[in-house]
Amino acid sequence: MSSTRFVRTTVVTGTALVSLLGTAFSWGAPAAAAAENAPPGWESAALDLATAHRTTQGEGVTVAVLDSGVDPDHPALKGRIAKIGPDFYDSDGLRAGDEGYGIHGTAMVSGVLKAAPKARIITARVIDDSDEVKLERSKDGVSPLAKGIDYAVANGADVISLSLGGGMFSDLDGGEVAAASHAVQKGVTILASAGNSGDELNDGNFPAGYPTVISVAATKPGGARADFSTVRTHNTIAAPGVDITSASRSGGYRKISGTSPATALAAGVTALMLAENPDLTPAQTRAILMRTAQAPAGGHDPLVGAGRIDAAAAVRAAADPPGVDTAPRPHQGELKHFAAPTGTSRISHPPIDRDLLAIGLGAAGGGLLLVVVGLLLALRPRRRATA
C-alpha cells in the first residue's frame, strides 16, 4: 500500500505559527464575543463580499468540506452543518474536542461560510490534525480522500473544498485521480490548497496538481503572493490567505494564515457563483474565476495563477457564462508543470522550516484515468520520504 505524504509546515515569524497541512496557524487573542459568522477582516473587503452578498449568499448550494472533522457547536457553525459524514481517515471514534479532531476543519468551514453564509455544508473526515506521524491508513488500499470525494458526490455536493495537500514528498494517487475526475464529470467543482512551501520547491503537490482541480494560492493585503504560498505553474487562482479571522477550538476566533483558508474562501465564492447560476459547469466556473480575477502584471503566472479572485465580478459573470469546453482536460500551460518556473529560482529566500505529517492515503488502482496526467508526470522526478 502506498502512502501520500502530507507536509506539516511551521513558519516562524514574529508570533508562533503552527501549521496543519495546508494552513499555517497564527494564534492571537480570541475575539471577545462569538458571532454568527467569523468576523470580517481585510479578506472580506479584498474579495468584495459585501457587493456579492447583495446578489446572493450561496442559497441552495452544497459545499463539502473534506478535512479533519468539525465542531458543529461552534457559534460560527451551530445549526449550519447539514450533514456530518463518516470518518474515512480512522475508525478511532474521535469527536469534537478530542486531540487530532476538528481544529483545522472547523476553521475551514467558517471560511466557506464567511464567503457564502447561506450555503449548505456537509463534511467528512479525511485527515488528522494531530502532530503524530501516522503511516498506516486505509488498509483496504483506498485513499481516505478518494472516499471522501465519492461521498461528497453521492450526497449532492456542488463544490468540494480541500484545504489540504502534499508537499515535497507528495505522490499521485490513482484512486484520487479517478474520484476527482468522476466528481467533475458529475458537475462538481473541486478546489484545493496550492501548498505552503513558498518558492523553495515547484514539485508535484496533490490534490492541487490534479488537472480537474482548481489550485488556490494565497495572497497578502495588497494582492501580492503571500511569502509561504507555493509557486507552481499549475496554480489556477489566488485568494486572501494571511491573518484570516477563523473559528478556533476555544469557541472564539483566531487569525490564521495559509493556502488552506484561501481555499475555503475561494470555495465559498464558487458557491456564490453557483447560487447565481446553478447550470455552471466546473469548466465555466474555473474560467469565470480566472477571467474576473485581479490579474498580475503580464497575466497568469506561477505565483498567483490568474490573480486574486473578485467575488462580486465572478457573481456578475456567472449570470452570463462563457462558452468553454466543459470536458475535464489536463493543464494547458507550459510542460514544466512540475519544474521550477522560468525566471523563478528554487530557493530565493531562507527555507521555510518543515516537519512532515505523513498520512496514509492508499493508492487505488491507476486505471485508464491516469493517462490524463501521464505526460505531465513523466517530467516529474519522483521523491520519497525517508522519515
N, C-alpha and C positions, 0 to 999 in steps of 0.2 A: 504494500500500500504506500503510495507516495503522499507527501505532505506539502501543502502550500505554506510557505513561511511568511508570517506577517511580522512587520517591524514595529517594535515599541520604541519610539524616538523620544529622547529627552533633550530639549533645547534649553540652554541656560542663559537667562538674561538677567535683568535687574531683580526679577522676582522668580521664585521657584516655579518651574513648569513641569508638569507631569503629563506625559503623552500616553494616550491609549489608542493604539492602532493608527488611524488617520488623523488623530487630534492631539495637539499639544495643549494641555490644560493649564491655564493661568489662574491660580486660586487667589482671589481677592476677598474683600469683606463681603458677606452676604447682604442682599438688599434688606432694608428694614422691614418691609412687609411684602407678602406674596401678592401677586396679581393674577388675573385670569390668563393673561399672556405673559411670556417673558418680556420684561420692559424693553421698549425700543431703544436702540443705540444708534451709532453712526451708520450701521448697516442698513437700517430701515430707510434713512434718507438717501443713502447711496443707491439703493435699488429702486427708489421712488415708489415704495409700497403704498403710501397714502393715496397716491393717484390711482394706482392699480386697484386698490380696495374700493374705490368709488364705483368701479365696474363690476368686480367680482371678488369674493373672498374664498373661492375654492369650493363652493357648494356642489355637492353631487359627485365629487371626485375622490377616489380612494387611493391613498398613498400607503404603500407598505414600507415600513422601516425595519430592515433586517439588521439586527445589531446584537447587543449584549443583554437584551431584556429591557423591561420598562417598569417604572413605578407608577401605576395608574392613579395613585392617591396624591401625587404631587399636585399642588394648586394649579400649575400650568397645564396639567394633563387630565385632571379629575373630570370624569364624565365625557371625555373627548376621545377615548380609545374605543373603537367599535369592536375590536376583537384582538385578544392576545393569543397568538398561535403557539404551536409546540416549541419545545426546546430541542432544536436539531443538533445543538453543539454537545450537549451532555444530558444524561438522564439522572443527574445528581439531585434533582428536586429543589434547586435553588429558587429563591423568590426575592422580591424587592427587600433590600436591607441586608441581604447576605453578601459575604465577600465574593467578588467576582461577578456580581449580577446587577445589571441595570443602570450603573452610573453613566456610562457612555450613551447607552440607548435612550435614557430619559432626556439627557441634554439634546440629543439629536431630534427627538420628537418635538421638543419645544421649539427648535429651529424651524422645522417644517411648519408648525402651527403659527409661528410668528409671520411667515410669509403667506400662509393660506389658512387663516383662522377657522374656517368652516369646512375644511377638508375632512374626509372620513379616514381615520388612521387605523391600520391593522399592523401588528408586529409579530415577529418570530425571532427567537434567539439563535444566532448562528456563530457568535464569537463569545469570548470570555473577556471581561475587563479586569481580571486579576493580574498580579505580577508573575504568576507562576508560568514556567515554560512547560507546556503540555504537548507532547508529540503524538500520542495515540488517541485519535478521534475517528469517528465514522468507521467502526470496524467492519461495516458492511461494504466499505470501499467507495461510498458515495459522499461527496463533499457536503458538509452542512449548508454551505452557501447555495449549492445547486438545489438541495432540498427546499431551502427557504424560498428561492426564486420560483420553483414549481408550486409551492404552497401559495405564494402571493398571487400567481396567475390563476390558480384554481379558486381563489377566494375573491376574485373580482378586482384586483389591483389595476389601476390605470397608470400608476407611477411606482417605481421601486427605487428607494433611496438607500445607497450602500456607502455609509461613511466608514469605510474600512479599505484595506488594501495591503498588498505585499510591498516589500522594499527591495533591497539589493539581492535577496535570495528568493524572490517570488517566482514561482513556476506556473506555467499554464496548466489548467485543469480541464480535461476533456468534458467532464460532466458539467462544469460551469459554463463552458462554451455552448454546449448543447442546450442547457437550461436558458441561458441568456438569449440565444437565437430563437428558441421556441417562444419566449416571452415577447420578443419584438415582433415575431410573426403574428402573435395574438393581439398586437396593437399596444403593448405595454412599453412605456419609455423607461429606460434604466439609466441612472446617474450614479457615478462612483468617484471617490476621492482620488485625486492625482497623486497624493503622497506628500510626505514632509521631509524629503531628503535634500531639499534645496537644489542647487546646481551642481552638487557633488557627483551625482550619477545620472545617466539617462538610460538606465537599463530597463528591462521589462517590469511592469507593475500591473498586477491584475487584482480585481476585475476591470480597473480603469482602461487597461490596454486591449480589452476585447473589442473588436470592431463594432459590435452592436451597442456598446455602452458609451455614454457621454462622460468624458473625463473632465472633472471640475478642479481647476486650480484655485488658489486663494489670493486675494488682493488685500492691501492695506489701505487706510484712508488716503485718498488722492488717486487711487486706481492702479498704482504700480503693483507688481508682483510682491507678495509677502516673502520675506527672505527665506523662509522654510519651505515654501511651495515648490514642489519638484518640477524641474524643467524637462519637458518631453515634447517631442514633435507631435504626438497624438493628443495633446491637451486640446479640448474642444472649446470650452468657455471658462470663465472665472467668476467668482462671487466673493463678497467680503468674508475674510477669514481671520481677522486679527481683533482680539478683545471683543468677542461676540457675547452678548449677555444671554446666558442659557440656564436652564433648570439645573440645580445642584441636588446632591443627595440629601442635603440638610432640609429640603423643603423650600429653600430660598433660591437665590440666583448667584451665579458666578460668571466672570468673564473668562472665556476660553478662546484659544487660537488654534488654527489648523485647517487643513483642507476638508476635514470632517464637517465642521459647522458650515463651511462654504457649500458643501454638497447638500446639506439639509436645507439651506436657504434656497438653493437652486431647484431642489425637488419641489419645494413649496411654490416657487414661481411657475414651475411646469404645471402644477395643479391649477393655478390661476388661469393659465392658457387653456387648459382642457375644460375648465368650467365655462369659459367664454365660447369655446368651440369643441364640443365633445368628439367631433369627427376627425380631429387632427391625427395624423399618423405619427409614429415615432420619428420618421424621416422629416416630416414637416415641422415637428416640434424642434428637432435639432437645428434645422435650417433657420427657423424663426429666432431661436435663442442666439444663433451666431450672427444673423443679419441685423438684428436690432441691438446687439451689444455695443458698448463703447469701445470701439476698435483701437488697438495700439497703432502708433505711427508705423506705416509700412504694412498694415494688415495683419493677418493671422501669424502668430509667432509661437515658438515653443515655451514662452514664459507664461502667457495668459490665454493662449489659444486665440479665439476671435475677440477676446476682451471681456470686461466685466459686464454681466448681464444687466438689462434695464427692464424691470418688471412691467412698468407702465407701457413702454414701447412694445414689449413682447405680447402683452394682452391685446393691445390695439391691433397688432399684426395678425394675431390669431383669428380675428374675425374675417380676414381675407387672406387665407394661407397661400403660400407659393405652390406652384405645381412642380413638385420634385418627385424623383423616383422613390417610390415607397418601399422598395425591396431592400432588406439589410445588405450592406456590402462593406468590404474592408476599407480601412483608412486609405484615402486617396492622395495623401501628401507624399513627401519625399520617401524613398525607400529606406532612408536612415531612420526608420520607425523607432528603433531601439538603440540608435547610436547617438553619440554626442552631436547636437545640432551644429551646423556650420557657424563659426564665429563664437561659439559658447564653449569655454573650456570646461573640462570635467570638474575641476576644483578651482574656484576663483575666490574663495574665502575660507577661513578655518572650518574644518569639517564639523558638522553637527554631531554631538555626542549621540551614540546609539546603543541601545540594548536590543536584544532580539526576543520577541514574544512569538514562539513557534506554535502555530495552531494547526492541528492535523486536519487537512481538508483532503480526503482521499480522492484519488483520481478515478472517475468513471471511465469507461472505455472511450477511446479517442473518437471513433466514429467518423463518418464522412464529413461532418461539420467542421472538423479541424482543417480541412482543405482550404477553408475560407481564409485562415490566417497562416497557412503553411509557408508561403513565400516570405512573409514577414519574419517568422520565427527562424527561418533558415539563416537570417542575417544576425541573429542574436546569440552571443556567446553564452553558453549555459553555465550557471554558477550554482554551487550547492553550499548549504550551511555546514559549517564544521562544528558548531556548538551543539 
